[in-house]
Structure formats: C-alpha cells, structure tokens
Amino acid sequence: MASSLAFKLVLVVLGCTLVGAPLAQAVIPCSRVSQYVGPCISYLKTGGAVPVPCCNGIRSLIGLAGTTPDRQGVCRCLVATAKSITGIKGELVSGLPRACNVRLPYPIGPNVDCNRIH
C-alpha cells in the first residue's frame, strides 16, 4: 500500500511539473540579450550610421520578448548594460528604436523602471 501511495504521489508531482512547465519558462538571459545588442555598442558611443547587424539584433530581440516577464527581463538587461559601459550616450540609446525603424512599447535607457513594462 505504501508503494501504491508513493507511486500516486510521484504521478501527481510529475503531472504538476508538466502542466506548470510552460508557465515556468525562464526569461531571456542577459547573455543572449548582449549577443543581440552587441553590434549596437559602437553606434551608442559615437553615433553615425546604425550598423545593420544592430538593427537586425533589435528586431530579433523584440520578436523574442513576447511575454511581460520576457520584456521586463530584456529591459533589466538593457538598463544594466547601459549603466555598465562607459561612453554610451543616453540620447542614442533612447533613439535607437527610431533609428532602426522599429517600435518598442516602452522607452529604453538607463533610468527606465522595468517593473512598469507590460
């Protein structure tokens, strides 16, 4: 009887794990965000023409961030990156979506409150 109860408990735990799995997916890691925005760094420091790989990375990143937790996670990564790299110009960061001809549903920059992004 104890083994039957243990078996049922394992099934319940496994079932809960499988049902909850789609809801518990991790947000996009910062290392991945960095790969997409890496080609933008030189532009964000000096201005000029936006590199095509930069805009392609921004578009890809927007496509990946389909949920609120994803968008908030990407935002946190972008804010941390903007604060950690010296020489990045805030006006170029905030104007990057426009320069790449993409629309973000939230502003970007070092002072954005990522918890307010939905």
N, CA, C and O atoms as a printed pandas DataFrame, in Angstrom:
     atom_number atom_name residue_name chain_id  residue_number  x_coord  y_coord  z_coord
0              1         N          MET        A               1    0.825   -1.196    0.000
1              2        CA          MET        A               1    0.000    0.000    0.000
2              3         C          MET        A               1    0.871    1.262    0.000
3              4         O          MET        A               1    0.543    2.262   -0.639
4              5         N          ALA        A               2    1.977    1.189    0.727
5              6        CA          ALA        A               2    2.870    2.352    0.759
6              7         C          ALA        A               2    3.451    2.628   -0.611
7              8         O          ALA        A               2    3.588    3.789   -0.997
8              9         N          SER        A               3    3.800    1.579   -1.362
9             10        CA          SER        A               3    4.350    1.799   -2.688
10            11         C          SER        A               3    3.294    2.351   -3.635
11            12         O          SER        A               3    3.620    3.123   -4.536
12            13         N          SER        A               4    2.044    1.973   -3.447
13            14        CA          SER        A               4    0.956    2.500   -4.274
14            15         C          SER        A               4    0.772    3.990   -4.001
15            16         O          SER        A               4    0.574    4.777   -4.927
16            17         N          LEU        A               5    0.836    4.374   -2.728
17            18        CA          LEU        A               5    0.704    5.777   -2.366
18            19         C          LEU        A               5    1.887    6.584   -2.902
19            20         O          LEU        A               5    1.708    7.692   -3.407
20            21         N          ALA        A               6    3.079    6.034   -2.792
21            22        CA          ALA        A               6    4.268    6.704   -3.317
22            23         C          ALA        A               6    4.168    6.866   -4.825
23            24         O          ALA        A               6    4.533    7.918   -5.348
24            25         N          PHE        A               7    3.690    5.867   -5.530
25            26        CA          PHE        A               7    3.519    5.930   -6.978
26            27         C          PHE        A               7    2.552    7.042   -7.359
27            28         O          PHE        A               7    2.807    7.806   -8.290
28            29         N          LYS        A               8    1.424    7.129   -6.623
29            30        CA          LYS        A               8    0.433    8.176   -6.907
30            31         C          LYS        A               8    1.022    9.563   -6.649
31            32         O          LYS        A               8    0.768   10.509   -7.395
32            33         N          LEU        A               9    1.817    9.666   -5.577
33            34        CA          LEU        A               9    2.440   10.941   -5.263
34            35         C          LEU        A               9    3.410   11.368   -6.365
35            36         O          LEU        A               9    3.450   12.536   -6.754
36            37         N          VAL        A              10    4.187   10.412   -6.858
37            38        CA          VAL        A              10    5.110   10.699   -7.960
38            39         C          VAL        A              10    4.337   11.151   -9.194
39            40         O          VAL        A              10    4.760   12.088   -9.872
40            41         N          LEU        A              11    3.221   10.509   -9.496
41            42        CA          LEU        A              11    2.403   10.901  -10.656
42            43         C          LEU        A              11    1.853   12.321  -10.488
43            44         O          LEU        A              11    1.853   13.112  -11.431
44            45         N          VAL        A              12    1.390   12.626   -9.287
45            46        CA          VAL        A              12    0.851   13.968   -9.041
46            47         C          VAL        A              12    1.945   15.019   -9.212
47            48         O          VAL        A              12    1.734   16.044   -9.860
48            49         N          VAL        A              13    3.118   14.759   -8.626
49            50        CA          VAL        A              13    4.222   15.711   -8.749
50            51         C          VAL        A              13    4.656   15.867  -10.204
51            52         O          VAL        A              13    4.875   16.982  -10.679
52            53         N          LEU        A              14    4.776   14.740  -10.908
53            54        CA          LEU        A              14    5.163   14.787  -12.317
54            55         C          LEU        A              14    4.117   15.523  -13.146
55            56         O          LEU        A              14    4.467   16.326  -14.011
56            57         N          GLY        A              15    2.844   15.261  -12.892
57            58        CA          GLY        A              15    1.773   15.943  -13.614
58            59         C          GLY        A              15    1.798   17.435  -13.390
59            60         O          GLY        A              15    1.638   18.214  -14.330
60            61         N          CYS        A              16    1.999   17.837  -12.147
61            62        CA          CYS        A              16    2.081   19.271  -11.840
62            63         C          CYS        A              16    3.283   19.907  -12.521
63            64         O          CYS        A              16    3.204   21.038  -13.000
64            65         N          THR        A              17    4.380   19.191  -12.564
65            66        CA          THR        A              17    5.581   19.701  -13.215
66            67         C          THR        A              17    5.342   19.908  -14.698
67            68         O          THR        A              17    5.710   20.944  -15.251
68            69         N          LEU        A              18    4.731   18.929  -15.341
69            70        CA          LEU        A              18    4.486   19.031  -16.781
70            71         C          LEU        A              18    3.475   20.103  -17.121
71            72         O          LEU        A              18    3.646   20.837  -18.094
72            73         N          VAL        A              19    2.419   20.200  -16.324
73            74        CA          VAL        A              19    1.400   21.219  -16.583
74            75         C          VAL        A              19    1.965   22.609  -16.336
75            76         O          VAL        A              19    1.654   23.542  -17.076
76            77         N          GLY        A              20    2.793   22.761  -15.303
77            78        CA          GLY        A              20    3.348   24.066  -14.967
78            79         C          GLY        A              20    4.548   24.458  -15.791
79            80         O          GLY        A              20    4.964   25.616  -15.752
80            81         N          ALA        A              21    5.119   23.533  -16.537
81            82        CA          ALA        A              21    6.347   23.816  -17.277
82            83         C          ALA        A              21    6.239   25.001  -18.221
83            84         O          ALA        A              21    7.137   25.842  -18.221
84            85         N          PRO        A              22    5.173   25.116  -19.038
85            86        CA          PRO        A              22    5.116   26.262  -19.942
86            87         C          PRO        A              22    5.035   27.587  -19.195
87            88         O          PRO        A              22    5.488   28.615  -19.699
88            89         N          LEU        A              23    4.459   27.568  -17.997
89            90        CA          LEU        A              23    4.316   28.797  -17.246
90            91         C          LEU        A              23    5.606   29.190  -16.548
91            92         O          LEU        A              23    5.789   30.350  -16.180
92            93         N          ALA        A              24    6.498   28.232  -16.366
93            94        CA          ALA        A              24    7.704   28.493  -15.594
94            95         C          ALA        A              24    8.942   28.673  -16.469
95            96         O          ALA        A              24   10.065   28.544  -15.982
96            97         N          GLN        A              25    8.754   28.964  -17.736
97            98        CA          GLN        A              25    9.909   29.136  -18.609
98            99         C          GLN        A              25   10.721   30.347  -18.172
99           100         O          GLN        A              25   10.171   31.370  -17.763
100          101         N          ALA        A              26   12.020   30.215  -18.265
101          102        CA          ALA        A              26   12.908   31.299  -17.865
102          103         C          ALA        A              26   12.817   32.451  -18.858
103          104         O          ALA        A              26   12.557   32.262  -20.046
104          105         N          VAL        A              27   13.039   33.645  -18.330
105          106        CA          VAL        A              27   13.086   34.809  -19.216
106          107         C          VAL        A              27   14.367   34.735  -20.034
107          108         O          VAL        A              27   15.247   33.919  -19.758
108          109         N          ILE        A              28   14.460   35.572  -21.017
109          110        CA          ILE        A              28   15.619   35.595  -21.910
110          111         C          ILE        A              28   16.851   36.009  -21.096
111          112         O          ILE        A              28   16.843   37.072  -20.475
112          113         N          PRO        A              29   17.900   35.195  -21.090
113          114        CA          PRO        A              29   19.084   35.537  -20.291
114          115         C          PRO        A              29   19.821   36.755  -20.850
115          116         O          PRO        A              29   19.797   37.017  -22.052
116          117         N          CYS        A              30   20.468   37.484  -19.958
117          118        CA          CYS        A              30   21.208   38.684  -20.364
118          119         C          CYS        A              30   22.310   38.367  -21.367
119          120         O          CYS        A              30   22.629   39.191  -22.224
120          121         N          SER        A              31   22.882   37.190  -21.262
121          122        CA          SER        A              31   23.935   36.844  -22.225
122          123         C          SER        A              31   23.376   36.820  -23.641
123          124         O          SER        A              31   24.057   37.205  -24.591
124          125         N          ARG        A              32   22.147   36.372  -23.775
125          126        CA          ARG        A              32   21.519   36.349  -25.100
126          127         C          ARG        A              32   21.160   37.765  -25.549
127          128         O          ARG        A              32   21.336   38.119  -26.714
128          129         N          VAL        A              33   20.661   38.560  -24.622
129          130        CA          VAL        A              33   20.353   39.961  -24.944
130          131         C          VAL        A              33   21.622   40.662  -25.422
131          132         O          VAL        A              33   21.594   41.412  -26.397
132          133         N          SER        A              34   22.731   40.414  -24.734
133          134        CA          SER        A              34   24.008   41.030  -25.106
134          135         C          SER        A              34   24.435   40.654  -26.518
135          136         O          SER        A              34   24.998   41.476  -27.241
136          137         N          GLN        A              35   24.169   39.416  -26.907
137          138        CA          GLN        A              35   24.508   38.990  -28.275
138          139         C          GLN        A              35   23.740   39.802  -29.306
139          140         O          GLN        A              35   24.276   40.143  -30.360
140          141         N          TYR        A              36   22.489   40.111  -29.004
141          142        CA          TYR        A              36   21.665   40.865  -29.958
142          143         C          TYR        A              36   22.024   42.340  -30.011
143          144         O          TYR        A              36   21.983   42.949  -31.080
144          145         N          VAL        A              37   22.378   42.925  -28.864
145          146        CA          VAL        A              37   22.661   44.364  -28.854
146          147         C          VAL        A              37   24.149   44.681  -28.969
147          148         O          VAL        A              37   24.519   45.846  -29.113
148          149         N          GLY        A              38   25.000   43.673  -28.908
149          150        CA          GLY        A              38   26.441   43.889  -29.029
150          151         C          GLY        A              38   26.840   44.712  -30.240
151          152         O          GLY        A              38   27.677   45.607  -30.119
152          153         N          PRO        A              39   26.258   44.430  -31.420
153          154        CA          PRO        A              39   26.630   45.221  -32.604
154          155         C          PRO        A              39   26.226   46.699  -32.528
155          156         O          PRO        A              39   26.599   47.496  -33.388
156          157         N          CYS        A              40   25.459   47.054  -31.489
157          158        CA          CYS        A              40   24.997   48.446  -31.355
158          159         C          CYS        A              40   25.947   49.312  -30.529
159          160         O          CYS        A              40   25.851   50.539  -30.564
160          161         N          ILE        A              41   26.857   48.690  -29.792
161          162        CA          ILE        A              41   27.666   49.423  -28.815
162          163         C          ILE        A              41   28.466   50.567  -29.444
163          164         O          ILE        A              41   28.470   51.680  -28.919
164          165         N          SER        A              42   29.140   50.300  -30.560
165          166        CA          SER        A              42   29.944   51.375  -31.158
166          167         C          SER        A              42   29.050   52.542  -31.580
167          168         O          SER        A              42   29.421   53.701  -31.394
168          169         N          TYR        A              43   27.892   52.251  -32.139
169          170        CA          TYR        A              43   26.960   53.312  -32.517
170          171         C          TYR        A              43   26.513   54.097  -31.287
171          172         O          TYR        A              43   26.446   55.326  -31.324
172          173         N          LEU        A              44   26.207   53.392  -30.200
173          174        CA          LEU        A              44   25.708   54.045  -28.995
174          175         C          LEU        A              44   26.762   54.922  -28.326
175          176         O          LEU        A              44   26.433   55.772  -27.499
176          177         N          LYS        A              45   28.022   54.718  -28.682
177          178        CA          LYS        A              45   29.102   55.549  -28.147
178          179         C          LYS        A              45   29.412   56.741  -29.044
179          180         O          LYS        A              45   29.685   57.840  -28.561
180          181         N          THR        A              46   29.367   56.512  -30.357
181          182        CA          THR        A              46   29.846   57.550  -31.274
182          183         C          THR        A              46   28.796   58.118  -32.213
183          184         O          THR        A              46   29.012   59.178  -32.800
184          185         N          GLY        A              47   27.677   57.447  -32.367
185          186        CA          GLY        A              47   26.660   57.905  -33.301
186          187         C          GLY        A              47   27.010   57.502  -34.721
187          188         O          GLY        A              47   27.725   56.522  -34.931
188          189         N          GLY        A              48   26.520   58.239  -35.683
189          190        CA          GLY        A              48   26.764   57.922  -37.086
190          191         C          GLY        A              48   25.696   56.986  -37.615
191          192         O          GLY        A              48   24.559   56.981  -37.143
192          193         N          ALA        A              49   26.080   56.203  -38.593
193          194        CA          ALA        A              49   25.131   55.258  -39.195
194          195         C          ALA        A              49   24.966   54.050  -38.269
195          196         O          ALA        A              49   25.940   53.526  -37.729
196          197         N          VAL        A              50   23.725   53.626  -38.099
197          198        CA          VAL        A              50   23.459   52.446  -37.264
198          199         C          VAL        A              50   23.841   51.203  -38.060
199          200         O          VAL        A              50   23.374   51.034  -39.186
200          201         N          PRO        A              51   24.676   50.332  -37.505
201          202        CA          PRO        A              51   25.051   49.113  -38.229
202          203         C          PRO        A              51   23.832   48.211  -38.468
203          204         O          PRO        A              51   22.987   48.051  -37.588
204          205         N          VAL        A              52   23.756   47.646  -39.631
205          206        CA          VAL        A              52   22.654   46.743  -39.974
206          207         C          VAL        A              52   22.529   45.602  -38.959
207          208         O          VAL        A              52   21.412   45.280  -38.554
208          209         N          PRO        A              53   23.647   44.972  -38.530
209          210        CA          PRO        A              53   23.511   43.899  -37.534
210          211         C          PRO        A              53   22.897   44.379  -36.213
211          212         O          PRO        A              53   22.251   43.604  -35.508
212          213         N          CYS        A              54   23.101   45.645  -35.886
213          214        CA          CYS        A              54   22.495   46.212  -34.689
214          215         C          CYS        A              54   20.976   46.204  -34.819
215          216         O          CYS        A              54   20.279   45.698  -33.939
216          217         N          CYS        A              55   20.471   46.753  -35.895
217          218        CA          CYS        A              55   19.021   46.807  -36.098
218          219         C          CYS        A              55   18.423   45.405  -36.239
219          220         O          CYS        A              55   17.323   45.145  -35.751
220          221         N          ASN        A              56   19.141   44.512  -36.897
221          222        CA          ASN        A              56   18.654   43.127  -37.002
222          223         C          ASN        A              56   18.563   42.494  -35.616
223          224         O          ASN        A              56   17.618   41.762  -35.324
224          225         N          GLY        A              57   19.542   42.776  -34.771
225          226        CA          GLY        A              57   19.520   42.251  -33.411
226          227         C          GLY        A              57   18.370   42.809  -32.601
227          228         O          GLY        A              57   17.728   42.081  -31.843
228          229         N          ILE        A              58   18.106   44.095  -32.754
229          230        CA          ILE        A              58   16.987   44.723  -32.043
230          231         C          ILE        A              58   15.671   44.096  -32.495
231          232         O          ILE        A              58   14.816   43.785  -31.665
232          233         N          ARG        A              59   15.504   43.910  -33.789
233          234        CA          ARG        A              59   14.279   43.282  -34.303
234          235         C          ARG        A              59   14.118   41.857  -33.771
235          236         O          ARG        A              59   13.023   41.452  -33.380
236          237         N          SER        A              60   15.206   41.112  -33.761
237          238        CA          SER        A              60   15.145   39.741  -33.247
238          239         C          SER        A              60   14.783   39.731  -31.771
239          240         O          SER        A              60   13.986   38.905  -31.325
240          241         N          LEU        A              61   15.360   40.636  -31.028
241          242        CA          LEU        A              61   15.094   40.716  -29.604
242          243         C          LEU        A              61   13.638   41.063  -29.326
243          244         O          LEU        A              61   13.025   40.503  -28.418
244          245         N          ILE        A              62   13.091   41.976  -30.098
245          246        CA          ILE        A              62   11.679   42.335  -29.950
246          247         C          ILE        A              62   10.800   41.115  -30.233
247          248         O          ILE        A              62    9.813   40.878  -29.536
248          249         N          GLY        A              63   11.164   40.349  -31.252
249          250        CA          GLY        A              63   10.399   39.154  -31.578
250          251         C          GLY        A              63   10.458   38.090  -30.496
251          252         O          GLY        A              63    9.495   37.349  -30.299
252          253         N          LEU        A              64   11.577   38.009  -29.798
253          254        CA          LEU        A              64   11.730   37.011  -28.739
254          255         C          LEU        A              64   10.976   37.381  -27.470
255          256         O          LEU        A              64   10.490   36.504  -26.756
256          257         N          ALA        A              65   10.880   38.648  -27.192
257          258        CA          ALA        A              65   10.293   39.103  -25.932
258          259         C          ALA        A              65    8.783   39.202  -26.063
259          260         O          ALA        A              65    8.222   40.293  -26.164
260          261         N          GLY        A              66    8.135   38.046  -26.060
261          262        CA          GLY        A              66    6.694   38.000  -26.304
262          263         C          GLY        A              66    5.825   38.073  -25.067
263          264         O          GLY        A              66    4.615   38.261  -25.184
264          265         N          THR        A              67    6.408   37.929  -23.875
265          266        CA          THR        A              67    5.617   37.966  -22.646
266          267         C          THR        A              67    6.089   39.111  -21.767
267          268         O          THR        A              67    7.174   39.657  -21.966
268          269         N          THR        A              68    5.271   39.465  -20.801
269          270        CA          THR        A              68    5.656   40.529  -19.872
270          271         C          THR        A              68    6.949   40.186  -19.130
271          272         O          THR        A              68    7.833   41.038  -19.046
272          273         N          PRO        A              69    7.096   38.965  -18.586
273          274        CA          PRO        A              69    8.373   38.653  -17.929
274          275         C          PRO        A              69    9.566   38.744  -18.888
275          276         O          PRO        A              69   10.646   39.178  -18.487
276          277         N          ASP        A              70    9.382   38.342  -20.140
277          278        CA          ASP        A              70   10.458   38.457  -21.127
278          279         C          ASP        A              70   10.823   39.923  -21.350
279          280         O          ASP        A              70   11.999   40.289  -21.325
280          281         N          ARG        A              71    9.811   40.755  -21.565
281          282        CA          ARG        A              71   10.072   42.178  -21.821
282          283         C          ARG        A              71   10.738   42.840  -20.614
283          284         O          ARG        A              71   11.651   43.650  -20.773
284          285         N          GLN        A              72   10.283   42.497  -19.411
285          286        CA          GLN        A              72   10.896   43.066  -18.210
286          287         C          GLN        A              72   12.327   42.572  -18.055
287          288         O          GLN        A              72   13.208   43.342  -17.672
288          289         N          GLY        A              73   12.564   41.319  -18.344
289          290        CA          GLY        A              73   13.920   40.779  -18.258
290          291         C          GLY        A              73   14.855   41.425  -19.253
291          292         O          GLY        A              73   15.987   41.772  -18.914
292          293         N          VAL        A              74   14.388   41.590  -20.487
293          294        CA          VAL        A              74   15.191   42.258  -21.509
294          295         C          VAL        A              74   15.465   43.696  -21.079
295          296         O          VAL        A              74   16.583   44.191  -21.221
296          297         N          CYS        A              75   14.458   44.350  -20.562
297          298        CA          CYS        A              75   14.625   45.728  -20.086
298          299         C          CYS        A              75   15.700   45.792  -19.016
299          300         O          CYS        A              75   16.574   46.657  -19.072
300          301         N          ARG        A              76   15.651   44.894  -18.046
301          302        CA          ARG        A              76   16.653   44.900  -16.972
302          303         C          ARG        A              76   18.061   44.695  -17.537
303          304         O          ARG        A              76   19.018   45.331  -17.094
304          305         N          CYS        A              77   18.170   43.819  -18.499
305          306        CA          CYS        A              77   19.472   43.585  -19.123
306          307         C          CYS        A              77   19.952   44.835  -19.851
307          308         O          CYS        A              77   21.121   45.209  -19.749
308          309         N          LEU        A              78   19.053   45.478  -20.584
309          310        CA          LEU        A              78   19.424   46.683  -21.324
310          311         C          LEU        A              78   19.828   47.810  -20.380
311          312         O          LEU        A              78   20.795   48.525  -20.639
312          313         N          VAL        A              79   19.089   47.968  -19.288
313          314        CA          VAL        A              79   19.418   49.009  -18.314
314          315         C          VAL        A              79   20.784   48.729  -17.693
315          316         O          VAL        A              79   21.615   49.629  -17.574
316          317         N          ALA        A              80   21.009   47.482  -17.298
317          318        CA          ALA        A              80   22.298   47.122  -16.698
318          319         C          ALA        A              80   23.440   47.345  -17.684
319          320         O          ALA        A              80   24.502   47.840  -17.307
320          321         N          THR        A              81   23.223   46.984  -18.934
321          322        CA          THR        A              81   24.245   47.172  -19.955
322          323         C          THR        A              81   24.526   48.657  -20.168
323          324         O          THR        A              81   25.682   49.074  -20.234
324          325         N          ALA        A              82   23.467   49.446  -20.273
325          326        CA          ALA        A              82   23.633   50.881  -20.491
326          327         C          ALA        A              82   24.396   51.529  -19.347
327          328         O          ALA        A              82   25.162   52.468  -19.564
328          329         N          LYS        A              83   24.191   51.033  -18.124
329          330        CA          LYS        A              83   24.881   51.601  -16.962
330          331         C          LYS        A              83   26.319   51.109  -16.835
331          332         O          LYS        A              83   27.160   51.788  -16.245
332          333         N          SER        A              84   26.598   49.945  -17.381
333          334        CA          SER        A              84   27.919   49.338  -17.153
334          335         C          SER        A              84   28.968   49.709  -18.197
335          336         O          SER        A              84   30.162   49.539  -17.951
336          337         N          ILE        A              85   28.553   50.203  -19.337
337          338        CA          ILE        A              85   29.505   50.525  -20.403
338          339         C          ILE        A              85   29.707   52.029  -20.445
339          340         O          ILE        A              85   28.767   52.789  -20.679
340          341         N          THR        A              86   30.925   52.443  -20.218
341          342        CA          THR        A              86   31.206   53.873  -20.228
342          343         C          THR        A              86   31.195   54.405  -21.661
343          344         O          THR        A              86   31.576   53.723  -22.613
344          345         N          GLY        A              87   30.751   55.633  -21.767
345          346        CA          GLY        A              87   30.774   56.304  -23.059
346          347         C          GLY        A              87   29.498   56.172  -23.869
347          348         O          GLY        A              87   29.391   56.755  -24.948
348          349         N          ILE        A              88   28.526   55.415  -23.368
349          350        CA          ILE        A              88   27.259   55.285  -24.101
350          351         C          ILE        A              88   26.444   56.556  -23.892
351          352         O          ILE        A              88   26.292   57.036  -22.769
352          353         N          LYS        A              89   25.928   57.086  -24.989
353          354        CA          LYS        A              89   25.174   58.329  -24.949
354          355         C          LYS        A              89   23.682   58.025  -24.824
355          356         O          LYS        A              89   23.097   57.333  -25.658
356          357         N          GLY        A              90   23.083   58.562  -23.759
357          358        CA          GLY        A              90   21.675   58.304  -23.456
358          359         C          GLY        A              90   20.732   58.637  -24.589
359          360         O          GLY        A              90   19.767   57.912  -24.830
360          361         N          GLU        A              91   21.002   59.730  -25.290
361          362        CA          GLU        A              91   20.106   60.122  -26.381
362          363         C          GLU        A              91   20.162   59.130  -27.543
363          364         O          GLU        A              91   19.171   58.938  -28.247
364          365         N          LEU        A              92   21.322   58.503  -27.739
365          366        CA          LEU        A              92   21.422   57.484  -28.790
366          367         C          LEU        A              92   20.718   56.197  -28.370
367          368         O          LEU        A              92   20.126   55.510  -29.203
368          369         N          VAL        A              93   20.782   55.870  -27.082
369          370        CA          VAL        A              93   20.069   54.694  -26.580
370          371         C          VAL        A              93   18.571   54.882  -26.771
371          372         O          VAL        A              93   17.900   54.019  -27.337
372          373         N          SER        A              94   18.050   56.001  -26.302
373          374        CA          SER        A              94   16.607   56.219  -26.391
374          375         C          SER        A              94   16.137   56.355  -27.832
375          376         O          SER        A              94   14.981   56.052  -28.127
376          377         N          GLY        A              95   17.002   56.805  -28.737
377          378        CA          GLY        A              95   16.624   56.962  -30.139
378          379         C          GLY        A              95   16.895   55.743  -31.000
379          380         O          GLY        A              95   16.575   55.744  -32.189
380          381         N          LEU        A              96   17.483   54.698  -30.418
381          382        CA          LEU        A              96   17.837   53.510  -31.211
382          383         C          LEU        A              96   16.642   52.847  -31.896
383          384         O          LEU        A              96   16.741   52.502  -33.074
384          385         N          PRO        A              97   15.526   52.658  -31.210
385          386        CA          PRO        A              97   14.382   52.048  -31.926
386          387         C          PRO        A              97   13.974   52.864  -33.158
387          388         O          PRO        A              97   13.708   52.299  -34.219
388          389         N          ARG        A              98   13.928   54.158  -33.017
389          390        CA          ARG        A              98   13.562   55.022  -34.150
390          391         C          ARG        A              98   14.606   54.915  -35.256
391          392         O          ARG        A              98   14.265   54.859  -36.437
392          393         N          ALA        A              99   15.890   54.888  -34.863
393          394        CA          ALA        A              99   16.964   54.796  -35.851
394          395         C          ALA        A              99   16.914   53.471  -36.611
395          396         O          ALA        A              99   17.321   53.394  -37.770
396          397         N          CYS        A             100   16.410   52.432  -35.945
397          398        CA          CYS        A             100   16.285   51.114  -36.591
398          399         C          CYS        A             100   14.910   50.912  -37.214
399          400         O          CYS        A             100   14.612   49.845  -37.752
400          401         N          ASN        A             101   14.076   51.944  -37.136
401          402        CA          ASN        A             101   12.737   51.885  -37.711
402          403         C          ASN        A             101   11.897   50.753  -37.105
403          404         O          ASN        A             101   11.187   50.035  -37.809
404          405         N          VAL        A             102   12.001   50.620  -35.779
405          406        CA          VAL        A             102   11.178   49.654  -35.054
406          407         C          VAL        A             102   10.440   50.399  -33.945
407          408         O          VAL        A             102   10.844   51.480  -33.516
408          409         N          ARG        A             103    9.368   49.798  -33.505
409          410        CA          ARG        A             103    8.573   50.399  -32.436
410          411         C          ARG        A             103    8.665   49.527  -31.199
411          412         O          ARG        A             103    8.377   48.331  -31.248
412          413         N          LEU        A             104    9.069   50.132  -30.086
413          414        CA          LEU        A             104    9.058   49.451  -28.801
414          415         C          LEU        A             104    7.873   49.977  -28.010
415          416         O          LEU        A             104    7.578   51.171  -28.060
416          417         N          PRO        A             105    7.189   49.104  -27.279
417          418        CA          PRO        A             105    6.051   49.569  -26.480
418          419         C          PRO        A             105    6.469   50.241  -25.178
419          420         O          PRO        A             105    5.623   50.547  -24.337
420          421         N          TYR        A             106    7.775   50.474  -25.007
421          422        CA          TYR        A             106    8.278   51.126  -23.807
422          423         C          TYR        A             106    9.572   51.847  -24.149
423          424         O          TYR        A             106   10.255   51.478  -25.105
424          425         N          PRO        A             107    9.919   52.887  -23.366
425          426        CA          PRO        A             107   11.180   53.597  -23.620
426          427         C          PRO        A             107   12.362   52.753  -23.159
427          428         O          PRO        A             107   12.206   51.880  -22.305
428          429         N          ILE        A             108   13.537   53.005  -23.714
429          430        CA          ILE        A             108   14.747   52.333  -23.243
430          431         C          ILE        A             108   15.738   53.382  -22.797
431          432         O          ILE        A             108   15.739   54.507  -23.298
432          433         N          GLY        A             109   16.571   53.014  -21.864
433          434        CA          GLY        A             109   17.574   53.912  -21.337
434          435         C          GLY        A             109   17.957   53.490  -19.934
435          436         O          GLY        A             109   17.349   52.578  -19.372
436          437         N          PRO        A             110   18.950   54.136  -19.364
437          438        CA          PRO        A             110   19.462   53.715  -18.064
438          439         C          PRO        A             110   18.529   53.990  -16.889
439          440         O          PRO        A             110   18.754   53.463  -15.799
440          441         N          ASN        A             111   17.493   54.796  -17.078
441          442        CA          ASN        A             111   16.611   55.167  -15.961
442          443         C          ASN        A             111   15.193   54.619  -16.096
443          444         O          ASN        A             111   14.286   55.101  -15.419
444          445         N          VAL        A             112   14.987   53.642  -16.938
445          446        CA          VAL        A             112   13.651   53.074  -17.135
446          447         C          VAL        A             112   13.294   52.168  -15.961
447          448         O          VAL        A             112   14.136   51.396  -15.502
448          449         N          ASP        A             113   12.064   52.250  -15.470
449          450        CA          ASP        A             113   11.565   51.351  -14.429
450          451         C          ASP        A             113   10.991   50.116  -15.138
451          452         O          ASP        A             113    9.869   50.144  -15.643
452          453         N          CYS        A             114   11.762   49.060  -15.165
453          454        CA          CYS        A             114   11.386   47.854  -15.913
454          455         C          CYS        A             114   10.157   47.157  -15.326
455          456         O          CYS        A             114    9.490   46.391  -16.021
456          457         N          ASN        A             115    9.854   47.417  -14.054
457          458        CA          ASN        A             115    8.671   46.807  -13.445
458          459         C          ASN        A             115    7.374   47.373  -14.019
459          460         O          ASN        A             115    6.313   46.773  -13.848
460          461         N          ARG        A             116    7.443   48.497  -14.684
461          462        CA          ARG        A             116    6.234   49.131  -15.250
462          463         C          ARG        A             116    5.960   48.674  -16.677
463          464         O          ARG        A             116    4.974   49.089  -17.286
464          465         N          ILE        A             117    6.825   47.823  -17.207
465          466        CA          ILE        A             117    6.651   47.330  -18.583
466          467         C          ILE        A             117    5.717   46.137  -18.575
467          468         O          ILE        A             117    5.845   45.232  -17.750
468          469         N          HIS        A             118    4.778   46.150  -19.503
469          470        CA          HIS        A             118    3.807   45.042  -19.581
470          471         C          HIS        A             118    3.767   44.436  -20.926
471          472         O          HIS        A             118    3.005   43.496  -21.158
